[in-house]
Amino acid sequence: MTTTSYVLAGGCFWCLDAVYRGVRGVVDVVAGYTGGTTDHPDYRSVCTGTTGHAEAVRVDFDPEVIPGDVVLDMFFTLHDPRQLNRQGHDIGTQYRSAMFPVDNEQRAAFEAARERADALWGGGVVTEIEPLGDWWEAEEHHQDYFAKNPFDGYCNAVAVPKVRKVRAGFADWMR
């Protein structure tokens, strides 16, 4: 099996993690930090908004099972890409909408997905496309956070509606 990895940021990484773990063809989801200037950032430092990092996920998927365009269209469904440096009450550059390509082929796919999203959302998409720099894996307790903390208030108020929205729009791709 050959896998492809996309690094995506769209608000709190717990929500993206929760959505993608339920998708057929996704073989792994890793929460982490990228796009910043500090070496070895941790959750506390990233939450200050001073490191430049975004909370992101690396989505590893099998393109023979799920096309990359579907993975990207899910991304633009599960968060509001028109909100600059925030998602709802999560405010700061660490919650920005961003995509981090590893090469020109990914950049082209990301640009095409952003254009589709801009048409879908009626314009105003502010999602950044930044080259993938250093990737720092988040602390273990952030990995698969939603499944480990099903009664967490944030998960129930914020993540559950996003999971439901993607499941409704992409039912054929859910496990």
N, CA, C and O of each residue as an XYZ file, in Angstrom:
700
protein
N       0.841     -1.176      0.000
C       0.000      0.000      0.000
C       0.889      1.241      0.000
O       1.833      1.349      0.783
N       0.574      2.153     -0.873
C       1.261      3.436     -0.924
C       0.371      4.475     -0.262
O      -0.822      4.551     -0.555
N       0.941      5.271      0.624
C       0.145      6.306      1.271
C       0.630      7.686      0.857
O       1.781      7.884      0.468
N      -0.283      8.616      0.955
C      -0.019     10.034      0.728
C      -0.325     10.750      2.024
O      -1.228     10.349      2.758
N       0.411     11.800      2.313
C       0.176     12.581      3.528
C      -0.138     14.024      3.171
O       0.554     14.640      2.360
N      -1.186     14.557      3.782
C      -1.517     15.974      3.689
C      -1.420     16.555      5.096
O      -1.867     15.937      6.062
N      -0.840     17.734      5.204
C      -0.797     18.439      6.478
C      -1.741     19.623      6.369
O      -1.579     20.496      5.516
N      -2.741     19.634      7.259
C      -3.841     20.594      7.193
C      -4.103     21.209      8.557
O      -3.996     20.535      9.582
N      -4.446     22.490      8.565
C      -4.784     23.199      9.793
C      -6.100     23.941      9.582
O      -6.262     24.681      8.611
N      -7.025     23.731     10.497
C      -8.330     24.378     10.372
C      -8.976     24.530     11.734
O     -10.062     24.004     11.976
N      -8.311     25.248     12.623
C      -8.815     25.394     13.983
C      -8.140     24.378     14.887
O      -7.016     23.948     14.629
N      -8.824     24.008     15.926
C      -8.284     23.051     16.887
C      -8.036     21.703     16.210
O      -8.896     21.195     15.491
N      -6.859     21.134     16.443
C      -6.542     19.867     15.781
C      -7.391     18.712     16.277
O      -7.476     17.686     15.602
N      -8.018     18.844     17.429
C      -8.875     17.763     17.921
C     -10.032     17.496     16.962
O     -10.427     16.346     16.770
N     -10.582     18.560     16.354
C     -11.725     18.404     15.454
C     -11.320     17.710     14.160
O     -12.003     16.792     13.706
N     -10.212     18.144     13.566
C      -9.752     17.512     12.339
C      -9.424     16.049     12.591
O      -9.779     15.180     11.795
N      -8.751     15.780     13.692
C      -8.400     14.422     14.080
C      -9.666     13.563     14.192
O      -9.714     12.449     13.671
N     -10.680     14.087     14.868
C     -11.924     13.331     15.084
C     -12.600     12.987     13.769
O     -13.113     11.880     13.608
N     -12.608     13.920     12.830
C     -13.263     13.677     11.547
C     -12.493     12.639     10.736
O     -13.067     11.640     10.303
N     -11.211     12.867     10.531
C     -10.451     12.008      9.628
C     -10.266     10.587     10.134
O     -10.091      9.676      9.326
N     -10.300     10.369     11.434
C     -10.161      8.996     11.946
C     -11.340      8.108     11.537
O     -11.225      6.883     11.555
N     -12.451      8.705     11.176
C     -13.615      7.932     10.775
C     -13.761      7.747      9.277
O     -14.801      7.282      8.811
N     -12.737      8.105      8.516
C     -12.821      8.078      7.058
C     -12.153      6.828      6.492
O     -11.025      6.486      6.846
N     -12.876      6.164      5.611
C     -12.356      4.983      4.919
C     -11.158      5.385      4.072
O     -11.226      6.365      3.331
N     -10.085      4.653      4.172
C      -8.882      4.949      3.398
C      -7.855      5.781      4.147
O      -6.701      5.869      3.727
N      -8.263      6.391      5.251
C      -7.299      7.111      6.088
C      -6.644      6.079      6.987
O      -7.325      5.370      7.728
N      -5.317      5.994      6.922
C      -4.599      4.976      7.672
C      -4.002      5.516      8.967
O      -3.688      4.741      9.869
N      -3.839      6.847      9.072
C      -3.326      7.435     10.308
C      -3.612      8.931     10.308
O      -3.670      9.578      9.262
N      -3.785      9.446     11.495
C      -3.934     10.893     11.708
C      -3.028     11.233     12.882
O      -3.092     10.598     13.936
N      -2.188     12.237     12.690
C      -1.265     12.648     13.740
C      -1.442     14.144     13.969
O      -1.310     14.940     13.039
N      -1.741     14.524     15.209
C      -1.846     15.937     15.570
C      -0.448     16.492     15.791
O       0.426     15.811     16.326
N      -0.249     17.732     15.376
C       1.063     18.335     15.557
C       1.047     19.826     15.313
O      -0.004     20.463     15.237
N       2.252     20.362     15.193
C       2.436     21.805     15.026
C       3.373     22.049     13.848
O       4.363     21.336     13.681
N       3.064     23.054     13.033
C       3.924     23.438     11.925
C       3.669     24.888     11.565
O       2.704     25.499     12.023
N       4.546     25.425     10.740
C       4.369     26.791     10.270
C       4.944     27.853     11.182
O       4.701     29.041     10.966
N       5.697     27.464     12.192
C       6.218     28.429     13.149
C       7.728     28.520     13.142
O       8.404     27.962     12.278
N       8.240     29.238     14.132
C       9.672     29.520     14.180
C      10.381     28.904     15.373
O      11.610     28.953     15.442
N       9.654     28.334     16.304
C      10.241     27.781     17.514
C      10.522     26.291     17.340
O       9.678     25.552     16.832
N      11.693     25.855     17.755
C      11.993     24.425     17.736
C      11.297     23.736     18.911
O      11.210     24.282     20.011
N      10.812     22.542     18.653
C      10.189     21.700     19.677
C       9.079     22.423     20.443
O       9.103     22.457     21.674
N       8.102     23.006     19.724
C       7.010     23.678     20.436
C       6.150     22.662     21.174
O       6.098     21.489     20.805
N       5.490     23.120     22.201
C       4.528     22.283     22.909
C       3.183     23.019     22.915
O       3.082     24.177     22.510
N       2.175     22.321     23.380
C       0.822     22.864     23.342
C       0.731     24.214     24.053
O       0.137     25.161     23.538
N       1.319     24.282     25.222
C       1.251     25.524     25.997
C       1.870     26.697     25.228
O       1.289     27.781     25.188
N       3.028     26.492     24.628
C       3.680     27.588     23.904
C       2.917     27.947     22.629
O       2.799     29.126     22.296
N       2.401     26.954     21.917
C       1.641     27.228     20.701
C       0.371     28.005     21.033
O      -0.023     28.894     20.278
N      -0.271     27.680     22.151
C      -1.505     28.372     22.551
C      -1.288     29.851     22.859
O      -2.249     30.620     22.870
N      -0.049     30.263     23.109
C       0.202     31.691     23.351
C       0.079     32.502     22.073
O      -0.107     33.718     22.119
N       0.184     31.828     20.928
C       0.123     32.519     19.648
C       1.426     33.202     19.263
O       1.472     33.922     18.265
N       2.482     32.990     20.032
C       3.742     33.685     19.763
C       4.759     32.843     18.992
O       5.793     33.367     18.578
N       4.492     31.557     18.792
C       5.471     30.697     18.117
C       5.302     30.696     16.600
O       6.212     30.296     15.874
N       4.142     31.142     16.120
C       3.852     31.116     14.695
C       3.305     29.800     14.192
O       2.914     29.691     13.030
N       3.272     28.797     15.054
C       2.785     27.482     14.640
C       1.264     27.449     14.549
O       0.560     28.199     15.225
N       0.788     26.561     13.697
C      -0.631     26.238     13.624
C      -0.830     24.865     14.234
O       0.025     23.990     14.095
N      -1.953     24.670     14.908
C      -2.362     23.319     15.287
C      -2.791     22.652     13.986
O      -3.652     23.169     13.275
N      -2.203     21.522     13.680
C      -2.445     20.872     12.395
C      -2.552     19.368     12.577
O      -2.244     18.832     13.641
N      -2.989     18.704     11.533
C      -2.966     17.242     11.501
C      -2.260     16.795     10.228
O      -2.348     17.434      9.180
N      -1.564     15.683     10.358
C      -1.031     15.003      9.183
C      -1.978     13.839      8.919
O      -2.116     12.931      9.739
N      -2.619     13.882      7.771
C      -3.565     12.844      7.383
C      -2.861     11.927      6.388
O      -2.543     12.337      5.271
N      -2.623     10.693      6.798
C      -2.012      9.690      5.923
C      -3.145      8.842      5.348
O      -3.935      8.263      6.094
N      -3.221      8.773      4.022
C      -4.326      8.054      3.397
C      -3.840      7.261      2.193
O      -2.789      7.535      1.613
N      -4.636      6.282      1.849
C      -4.367      5.433      0.699
C      -5.147      5.997     -0.490
O      -6.373      5.895     -0.517
N      -4.460      6.590     -1.474
C      -5.169      7.192     -2.611
C      -5.865      6.172     -3.510
O      -6.651      6.543     -4.382
N      -5.576      4.888     -3.299
C      -6.300      3.843     -4.037
C      -7.687      3.630     -3.430
O      -8.568      3.065     -4.078
N      -7.882      4.080     -2.193
C      -9.165      3.919     -1.508
C      -9.950      5.231     -1.513
O     -11.153      5.231     -1.772
N      -9.280      6.338     -1.230
C      -9.937      7.645     -1.181
C      -9.083      8.660     -1.944
O      -7.898      8.818     -1.651
N      -9.676      9.341     -2.910
C      -8.919     10.341     -3.664
C      -8.530     11.538     -2.783
O      -9.259     11.928     -1.872
N      -7.387     12.087     -3.080
C      -6.929     13.264     -2.346
C      -7.913     14.413     -2.400
O      -8.053     15.148     -1.423
N      -8.603     14.587     -3.524
C      -9.582     15.675     -3.627
C     -10.703     15.522     -2.606
O     -11.215     16.518     -2.095
N     -11.084     14.299     -2.308
C     -12.127     14.065     -1.310
C     -11.606     14.436      0.077
O     -12.318     15.060      0.864
N     -10.373     14.056      0.374
C      -9.760     14.419      1.655
C      -9.759     15.937      1.813
O     -10.065     16.453      2.888
N      -9.417     16.648      0.746
C      -9.358     18.111      0.800
C     -10.746     18.739      0.866
O     -10.944     19.723      1.579
N     -11.700     18.190      0.141
C     -13.059     18.731      0.202
C     -13.657     18.539      1.596
O     -14.421     19.385      2.062
N     -13.318     17.442      2.260
C     -13.747     17.255      3.651
C     -13.166     18.355      4.535
O     -13.862     18.910      5.385
N     -11.893     18.664      4.330
C     -11.225     19.713      5.093
C     -11.999     21.024      4.998
O     -12.211     21.701      6.005
N     -12.416     21.378      3.793
C     -13.122     22.646      3.607
C     -14.578     22.583      4.055
O     -15.244     23.617      4.123
N     -15.081     21.396      4.360
C     -16.422     21.236      4.908
C     -16.414     21.310      6.425
O     -17.354     21.822      7.032
N     -15.348     20.798      7.040
C     -15.357     20.659      8.495
C     -14.966     21.918      9.253
O     -15.088     21.953     10.477
N     -14.499     22.950      8.563
C     -14.230     24.227      9.235
C     -14.663     25.359      8.314
O     -14.928     25.140      7.132
N     -14.732     26.553      8.852
C     -15.124     27.722      8.061
C     -13.854     28.403      7.564
O     -13.193     29.105      8.329
N     -13.502     28.206      6.294
C     -12.245     28.740      5.772
C     -12.289     30.246      5.500
O     -11.329     30.814      4.979
N     -13.389     30.879      5.850
C     -13.501     32.339      5.674
C     -13.095     33.091      6.932
O     -12.994     34.318      6.912
N     -12.864     32.383      8.016
C     -12.487     33.030      9.271
C     -10.969     33.147      9.346
O     -10.255     32.145      9.301
N     -10.489     34.372      9.459
C      -9.056     34.623      9.510
C      -8.536     34.425     10.932
O      -8.991     35.076     11.873
N      -7.582     33.522     11.066
C      -6.909     33.283     12.347
C      -7.859     32.948     13.491
O      -7.696     33.410     14.620
N      -8.851     32.134     13.163
C      -9.785     31.698     14.197
C     -10.705     30.626     13.651
O     -10.841     30.449     12.440
N     -11.328     29.920     14.569
C     -12.465     29.053     14.282
C     -13.371     29.185     15.485
O     -13.065     28.676     16.563
N     -14.493     29.873     15.299
C     -15.416     30.098     16.405
C     -14.745     30.867     17.522
O     -14.209     31.955     17.310
N     -14.778     30.287     18.728
C     -14.197     30.952     19.895
C     -12.694     30.704     20.031
O     -12.054     31.284     20.908
N     -12.121     29.850     19.176
C     -10.679     29.619     19.178
C     -10.050     30.706     18.311
O     -10.209     30.703     17.091
N      -9.342     31.631     18.942
C      -8.825     32.804     18.246
C      -7.310     32.855     18.344
O      -6.738     32.638     19.412
N      -6.666     33.142     17.218
C      -5.216     33.283     17.154
C      -4.673     32.599     15.918
O      -5.341     31.759     15.315
N      -3.452     32.964     15.543
C      -2.846     32.385     14.341
C      -2.665     30.876     14.452
O      -2.566     30.186     13.438
N      -2.620     30.363     15.675
C      -2.476     28.908     15.843
C      -3.721     28.165     15.370
O      -3.687     26.947     15.195
N      -4.825     28.891     15.161
C      -6.076     28.283     14.690
C      -6.384     28.655     13.235
O      -7.512     28.489     12.772
N      -5.374     29.159     12.522
C      -5.600     29.592     11.142
C      -5.957     28.423     10.230
O      -5.662     27.263     10.517
N      -6.591     28.768      9.140
C      -6.887     27.799      8.087
C      -5.688     27.791      7.152
O      -5.376     28.795      6.512
N      -5.019     26.642      7.083
C      -3.810     26.570      6.268
C      -3.581     25.147      5.758
O      -4.019     24.164      6.355
N      -2.887     25.084      4.647
C      -2.507     23.809      4.029
C      -1.007     23.884      3.783
O      -0.489     24.927      3.387
N      -0.317     22.787      4.017
C       1.138     22.777      3.980
C       1.637     21.730      2.978
O       1.881     20.583      3.353
N       1.789     22.115      1.711
C       2.233     21.152      0.699
C       3.714     20.810      0.827
O       4.524     21.611      1.292
N       4.037     19.592      0.399
C       5.431     19.144      0.417
C       6.102     19.316     -0.943
O       7.325     19.233     -1.049
N       5.298     19.556     -1.991
C       5.869     19.713     -3.332
C       4.878     20.471     -4.214
O       3.780     20.817     -3.779
N       5.283     20.723     -5.459
C       4.445     21.493     -6.390
C       3.157     20.762     -6.759
O       2.129     21.396     -6.999
N       3.208     19.437     -6.805
C       1.999     18.661     -7.112
C       0.949     18.853     -6.019
O      -0.229     19.065     -6.309
N       1.387     18.776     -4.753
C       0.443     19.023     -3.657
C      -0.037     20.470     -3.679
O      -1.219     20.731     -3.454
N       0.857     21.404     -3.945
C       0.457     22.814     -3.992
C      -0.666     23.003     -5.019
O      -1.654     23.681     -4.739
N      -0.516     22.409     -6.195
C      -1.541     22.531     -7.232
C      -2.863     21.920     -6.769
O      -3.926     22.499     -6.995
N      -2.802     20.756     -6.123
C      -4.027     20.119     -5.610
C      -4.677     20.994     -4.538
O      -5.900     21.134     -4.503
N      -3.858     21.581     -3.669
C      -4.376     22.433     -2.602
C      -4.998     23.708     -3.181
O      -6.050     24.152     -2.721
N      -4.349     24.289     -4.183
C      -4.898     25.492     -4.811
C      -6.234     25.198     -5.481
O      -7.167     25.995     -5.385
N      -6.332     24.056     -6.160
C      -7.593     23.670     -6.812
C      -8.690     23.452     -5.768
O      -9.836     23.852     -5.973
N      -8.336     22.820     -4.652
C      -9.319     22.593     -3.588
C      -9.769     23.916     -2.978
O     -10.948     24.093     -2.671
N      -8.843     24.828     -2.805
C      -9.199     26.149     -2.255
C     -10.130     26.886     -3.204
O     -11.053     27.566     -2.754
N      -9.907     26.765     -4.501
C     -10.802     27.396     -5.480
C     -12.192     26.772     -5.425
O     -13.191     27.489     -5.487
N     -12.269     25.438     -5.309
C     -13.578     24.787     -5.183
C     -14.291     25.273     -3.926
O     -15.493     25.540     -3.943
N     -13.538     25.383     -2.843
C     -14.123     25.828     -1.578
C     -14.596     27.267     -1.669
O     -15.647     27.610     -1.128
N     -13.836     28.105     -2.343
C     -14.222     29.503     -2.475
C     -15.564     29.616     -3.207
O     -16.406     30.438     -2.847
N     -15.751     28.794     -4.223
C     -17.033     28.785     -4.937
C     -18.138     28.238     -4.041
O     -19.246     28.774     -4.026
N     -17.847     27.182     -3.299
C     -18.829     26.568     -2.409
C     -19.273     27.530     -1.303
O     -20.459     27.614     -0.983
N     -18.316     28.252     -0.725
C     -18.603     29.157      0.387
C     -19.040     30.547     -0.087
O     -19.309     31.413      0.745
N     -19.116     30.781     -1.396
C     -19.547     32.088     -1.898
C     -18.473     33.158     -1.781
O     -18.782     34.344     -1.669
N     -17.218     32.745     -1.807
C     -16.098     33.693     -1.756
C     -15.604     33.918     -0.345
O     -16.208     33.478      0.633
N     -14.497     34.611     -0.271
C     -13.949     35.007      1.018
C     -13.080     33.984      1.721
O     -12.747     34.177      2.890
N     -12.696     32.890      1.049
C     -11.838     31.884      1.677
C     -10.454     32.498      1.923
O      -9.848     33.072      1.018
N      -9.971     32.366      3.157
C      -8.679     32.949      3.545
C      -7.619     31.880      3.829
O      -6.557     32.192      4.369
N      -7.892     30.654      3.479
C      -6.963     29.546      3.740
C      -5.617     29.833      3.095
O      -5.527     30.108      1.898
N      -4.573     29.761      3.912
C      -3.216     29.984      3.433
C      -2.632     28.677      2.914
O      -2.966     27.595      3.397
N      -1.760     28.795      1.927
C      -0.986     27.651      1.457
C       0.469     28.012      1.696
O       1.032     28.883      1.034
N       1.066     27.313      2.670
C       2.438     27.596      3.098
C       3.264     26.333      2.907
O       2.772     25.236      3.172
N       4.505     26.458      2.455
C       5.335     25.244      2.343
C       5.462     24.562      3.708
O       5.565     25.223      4.741
N       5.452     23.234      3.689
C       5.616     22.498      4.936
C       7.050     22.646      5.417
O       7.995     22.250      4.735
N       7.190     23.210      6.578
C       8.502     23.316      7.207
C       8.656     22.189      8.208
O       8.242     21.057      7.959
N       9.247     22.509      9.328
C       9.415     21.498     10.367
C       8.060     21.071     10.916
O       7.169     21.893     11.127
N       7.929     19.791     11.139
C       6.714     19.190     11.708
C       7.062     18.687     13.102
O       8.028     17.950     13.294
N       6.254     19.101     14.063
C       6.470     18.683     15.448
C       5.220     17.955     15.912
O       4.137     18.539     15.962
N       5.368     16.689     16.251
C       4.231     15.904     16.714
C       3.765     16.438     18.072
O       4.577     16.717     18.954
N       2.458     16.574     18.220
C       1.881     17.046     19.483
C       2.028     15.968     20.555
O       2.276     14.798     20.262
N       1.871     16.389     21.777
C       1.962     15.495     22.918
C       0.957     14.352     22.779
O      -0.088     14.497     22.146
N       1.297     13.216     23.383
C       0.488     12.000     23.236
C      -0.977     12.217     23.615
O      -1.859     11.676     22.949
N      -1.259     12.983     24.648
C      -2.659     13.130     25.068
C      -3.503     13.902     24.050
O      -4.728     13.927     24.174
N      -2.883     14.532     23.050
C      -3.632     15.207     21.980
C      -3.944     14.271     20.814
O      -4.776     14.596     19.967
N      -3.289     13.120     20.762
C      -3.522     12.159     19.682
C      -4.836     11.416     19.960
O      -5.025     10.850     21.036
N      -5.734     11.428     18.975
C      -7.034     10.765     19.101
C      -7.790     11.282     20.333
O      -8.449     10.518     21.039
N      -7.682     12.575     20.572
C      -8.239     13.206     21.769
C      -9.749     12.972     21.904
O     -10.243     12.680     22.993
N     -10.462     13.100     20.806
C     -11.917     12.957     20.816
C     -12.341     11.584     21.342
O     -13.236     11.488     22.183
N     -11.701     10.531     20.849
C     -12.054      9.177     21.294
C     -11.671      8.946     22.753
O     -12.363      8.226     23.472
N     -10.582      9.549     23.185
C     -10.115      9.372     24.564
C     -10.925     10.196     25.566
O     -10.924      9.902     26.762
N     -11.615     11.230     25.073
C     -12.329     12.168     25.953
C     -13.745     12.416     25.441
O     -14.095     13.556     25.138
N     -14.564     11.370     25.339
C     -15.880     11.518     24.715
C     -16.840     12.433     25.480
O     -17.836     12.886     24.916
N     -16.557     12.706     26.743
C     -17.465     13.560     27.518
C     -16.917     14.967     27.710
O     -17.505     15.770     28.434
N     -15.792     15.270     27.065
C     -15.197     16.604     27.147
C     -16.183     17.628     26.581
O     -16.743     17.429     25.503
N     -16.387     18.710     27.305
C     -17.337     19.736     26.883
C     -16.996     20.336     25.531
O     -17.888     20.546     24.709
N     -15.719     20.616     25.284
C     -15.299     21.178     24.001
C     -15.630     20.204     22.874
O     -16.175     20.597     21.842
N     -15.305     18.956     23.075
C     -15.571     17.956     22.038
C     -17.056     17.899     21.706
O     -17.433     17.856     20.535
N     -17.891     17.899     22.727
C     -19.327     17.803     22.491
C     -19.900     19.064     21.859
O     -20.803     18.983     21.026
N     -19.387     20.221     22.244
C     -19.917     21.478     21.712
C     -19.354     21.824     20.336
O     -20.060     22.397     19.505
N     -18.100     21.484     20.091
C     -17.434     21.928     18.862
C     -17.147     20.781     17.895
O     -17.470     20.879     16.711
N     -16.555     19.712     18.374
C     -16.150     18.624     17.469
C     -17.334     17.812     16.955
O     -17.388     17.486     15.769
N     -18.279     17.483     17.827
C     -19.404     16.637     17.408
C     -20.165     17.232     16.222
O     -20.440     16.501     15.270
N     -20.522     18.531     16.231
C     -21.211     19.071     15.053
C     -20.375     18.981     13.768
O     -20.928     18.779     12.686
N     -19.064     19.129     13.879
C     -18.212     19.031     12.693
C     -18.162     17.595     12.182
O     -18.219     17.361     10.974
N     -18.056     16.649     13.086
C     -18.060     15.242     12.691
C     -19.387     14.909     12.000
O     -19.400     14.267     10.950
N     -20.481     15.338     12.582
C     -21.808     15.064     11.983
C     -21.935     15.681     10.601
O     -22.471     15.055      9.687
N     -21.441     16.917     10.440
C     -21.540     17.608      9.152
C     -20.780     16.840      8.069
O     -21.289     16.654      6.964
N     -19.576     16.399      8.384
C     -18.785     15.664      7.393
C     -19.407     14.297      7.126
O     -19.467     13.861      5.976
N     -19.866     13.621      8.166
C     -20.520     12.313      7.962
C     -21.739     12.442      7.055
O     -21.982     11.576      6.215
N     -22.505     13.519      7.221
C     -23.688     13.723      6.386
C     -23.307     14.015      4.937
O     -23.939     13.501      4.014
N     -22.293     14.825      4.738
C     -21.899     15.211      3.380
C     -21.041     14.197      2.660
O     -20.963     14.213      1.431
N     -20.396     13.316      3.402
C     -19.475     12.349      2.808
C     -19.762     10.936      3.322
O     -18.838     10.173      3.605
N     -21.032     10.597      3.439
C     -21.437      9.323      4.023
C     -20.775      8.123      3.341
O     -20.430      7.146      4.005
N     -20.598      8.191      2.039
C     -20.007      7.072      1.301
C     -18.543      6.820      1.670
O     -18.006      5.751      1.379
N     -17.905      7.784      2.301
C     -16.486      7.670      2.650
C     -16.256      7.340      4.121
O     -15.113      7.207      4.559
N     -17.323      7.210      4.872
C     -17.180      6.931      6.309
C     -17.045      5.425      6.552
O     -17.552      4.600      5.793
N     -16.348      5.107      7.630
C     -16.190      3.702      8.032
C     -17.459      3.213      8.669
O     -17.538      2.055      9.079
